[in-house]
Amino acid sequence: MIEVEKRDGSIVGFDPSKIFSAISKAFDSLHMEKDDAIINLLVLRATADFQTKIKDNRISVEMIQDSVEKTLSESGYYPVAKTYILYRKQRENVRKIQSTANE
């Protein structure tokens, strides 16, 4: 079973439904019609993309997200990829602010 290393260092089991949810939310934020079959295909493509990055059955959440971005762009879903990228950047900024506040 593949394990995912989260940003806080914790380890969780790989759950493809989390990728499905993230892609789905990106479509929703743009008010784009979406098809579960297409999103499932995008999840499979992203999962295939990061297979070579898995070391000792473990991969970082960042590497998974990089593969999702790449898959969305290469599949022609540029607006969805852009939304996904911007959301990641926003979350990164929130983490930095929280980290600074906790120091």
C-alpha positions, 0 to 999 in steps of 0.5 A: 500500500502506498503511503503519503507523507503530509506536510506536517510529517504524518503518514497516511494511506493513499486515498485516490478519492482525495484527488477526485475531490480536489479536481471536482472542487476546482471544476466547481469553483469555475462553475464548469460542468463535470463528468465523474468518469472524466474526473476518474480518468484524470485521477488515474492519469495523475496516479500513473504520473507519480508512480515513478516518484514513489520511494519505499512505498511512500510519496509526498503530498506535494509530489501528488499535487504536482502530478495533478497540476501536470495532468490537468494541464496536459489534458487541456483543462488549463482553467481548472489547472490554474484554479488548482495551482492558485488554491495550492498557493493560497493554502501555502500562504495560509500555512506560512501565516499560521506558522509565523503566528505560532512562533 
